[in-house]
Amino acid sequence: MINSYQIGSNSNFNVEINDFIGPISILMELIQKKKISIYEIRLSSIIKDFLKYLKKNKEVILEELSGFLYVASLLLEIKAKSLIPSNNNEDAASNDNVDLEVLKQREQEYKIFREVSDYFSELIENENIYLVREAPLEEQFLGFFPEIFKSIKISDIYNLASKLLISKEEKVSIAAFYREKITKTIFQEIDRIKVILNKRKDITFKELAGSYSNLIDIVICFLSILELYKNEEIDIEQFELFGEILIKNMVA
């Protein structure tokens, strides 16, 4: 549990969320005890406040910094797991008992991925010393090519590359997303969906979010659906990849 790890015992940094003002470790305990909903927590705001605190208090010790990172990572994990639908109550209960061993394991995994990344970086660097073969492939080796490549002409590749280069990929600005004003909470959206499903047996996600123009409202609608599914109040069906999402009422 969180009490087994001293988190910045001399820290003067306090979190201010709604009616709560106090250390982040206390906030963590209240969330674990279900006294404060994880949906009310905006981790981005807490991190920004802590960065401002660091600028004013440059003498912050390593214990305080590592303690904040530890609790912030646990809050992020709890929030992420709360968004994933689960019908297994035992798994949901065990998720609350995260401890320091989880972070140690993540650190070991990070080191492994870092070594793999360094290995591939070295391969790419070595590959740069090779020259591209300009001579055509000898006839005796043409039989090694798959049949599909025998029918492809260089003009086909050129035309395909031209289409890909002129196509514009739609990108979402994360900064703009966070600047959008939230007009409703997940709890309000859940109530709205329940009212709709009390009048009809099912509805598509496109219909539910069709009136929303802001991306943040669509995200809140989707998260509300996941929360209802996790509580076994609705069922979700999707018959094909990227197909329409159908939400069905499970409450009689």
N, C-alpha and C positions, 0 to 999 in steps of 0.2 A: 504494500500500500504506500501511499504518498508520504505517510508519517515517518517511514523508515529512512527517509533521505532529507537531510537538512538543506533547505532551499533558501540561500541568501539570508541567513538568520539576522544579519546586520543591515539588510536592505531597507532603503527608505522608499522604494518604488511601490506605489499602490495602483491598483486597477480600479477604474470608475466605470461601472456598468449599471444603468438604471438606478436602483436604490442601494446597490452594493458599492462600498468603497473599502478596499483592504488589499492585503498581499495576494499575489497570484496563486500561492499555494492554498490559501483559504478558499479562493474561488474554485480551485480544482476539487477540493474536498466537498464543497457544496454541490458541485455538478455530479460527482460520484454518488452522493447521497440523494440525488434527484431533487434537491432544494432549489436549484436553478436549472432551467432548461438550456441545453447546449445550443438550441436554435437562437437564443437571445445573445449569444456570444459572437462578436465579430473579431476574429483573430487578427485581421489586418489592422484594426484600430489599436489593439493591444500592442502589437509589434511596433507600430508607428510611435505610440506613446513611450515605449521602452527605448527606442532609438533616440527620441528627444531627451529622455532621462540620461542616456549615456553621454550625449553631447554636453549636458550641464554638469555631469559628474564623471569626469574622465579618470578619476581615481578608483573606479569600480573594480573590485577584486574579481579574480577568475572564478571563485566559488559562486558569486552572485550571478555572473554571466552564464556559467554552465548550468546553474540552477534554473534560470529563466528558460534557457533553451530546452532543458529537460521537461519542464512543465508545459511549455508551449507545444512541444512535440506530442505529449500525451493528449493535450486538448485537441490538437489536429487529428490525432488518431481516433479519439472518441467521436469527433464530429464526422469524420469520414465514415466510420462504422455505423453511425446513426442514419446515414443516408443510404446504406445498403440494405435492401429488404432481407429479413430473416424470419423464418417461421419456427426456428428452434430456440425455445426459451432458455435452454441450458447454455447454448452458445452465447446468447445475449448476456446472460449473467456472468459468464466467465470473462467476457470482454472488459468488464469493469475492473478486473483484478490485474491490471498491467503494472509491472514493476521495472526496476532498473535493469534487470536481465534482458528485457526487450531491447533497450537502447544499446547494450553491449553487443547483442547479436547483430543489430543493424550496423554498428560500427565495423564489425568483422566483415559483414557482407559488403559494406562500402569499400573496404580495403581490397577485397577480391575483385570487385568491379573496376576499381582504379587500376589494379595490376593488369586486368584484361584490356582496359582502355589504353594503357601505356604500350601493351604488346601490339595492339592493332595500329597505334600511332607509329610504332617502329616499322611495322610492315609497310605502311603507306609511305613512310620516308624512304625506305629501301627501294620501293617500287618506282620512285621518281628517277632512279638512275638508269632504268631500262628505256629503250627506244621502241617506238611503235613500228611494227613490221609493215613496210610499204609494198613489198612484193606480194603478188597473188599466191594463194595456197596451191601447192602442187596437186596434180590430178589424182595421184595415188592416195591422197588423204581426204579427198572430197567425200568419200563414202562414210567417213566418220561423223558427218554432220547429220542431225535429225532431218527427217523428210520435210518438216515445216520450213526449215531454212533454205531448202533447195528452190522453193517457189517464191521466195522473197527477193525483190529487186532493190537495188540501191535507191531507185526513185521512190519506192514505197516508203522506205525509211526516211527519206528526205521530206516527203509530204506529211508523214506522221509527226516528225519533229517540228515542222513548220506550224502545224495546228496546235501543238502543245506549247510552243513558245509564244504564240499570239493570244492564247487563252488566259484569262485573268482569274486567278484564284481568290475567292471571297475570304477575307480574313476578318476576324473579330478582334477589336482592340480591347485588351484586358483592362487597360487604364480607363478607357471610356466606359467599360462595363461597370467598374467600381464607382464611377462618378454618377451613374444613374441613380435617381432618387427612388427609394423603395416606398411604394404607395400602399402596400399591404404586407401582413405577416403570413407565415406558413399556417398559423392557426386560423386566420381569417379565410385563407384559401381552402383549407380543409373543410370548413363549415360551408363554403359556397359549393364545393363539389358534392358534399353530402346532401344538400338541398336539391341539387340537380338530379342525383341518383335516387332520391326518394320519389321523384316524379316519373322517372324512366329507368328501365332495367340496365341499359348500357349507354355509353357515349364514347366517342373517339377523342383522343388527345388533341387532335386538330380542332375539333369543335370546342373543347374546353378552353384552349388558349387562342382561339381564332380572333378574339376581340382585342388581344394584347399587342401593342406595337413595340413596347420596350422589351429588350432581351431579359432584363432582370425579372420582369413579371412572368415571362414564360418559364424561366428557371424555377421560380418559386412555385408555379403551378406543377411542374414536373416533380419537384421535391415533395410536394404535398401528396401527390399520387403514390410515391414510394413509401411515404409514412403510412398512408391508409392501407397499402398492401402489406407492410410489415405488421400492422395490427390486425390483419386478416379481415378487414372490412370491405375490401374490394378484391377482384381478380383481374389480372392483366393478360391479354392475349395479343400476339403479333405473329401472323401466319407466314410472313416472308421477311427477309433481310431488308431493313430500312422501310418496311411496310407500315401500314396504318396501325397505331396502337389503340386497342379496344379496352375500355375500362368497364368492368361489370360489377354491379352491386351484389355483395355477399351477405348483407344484413337483411334479415326478413322484416 
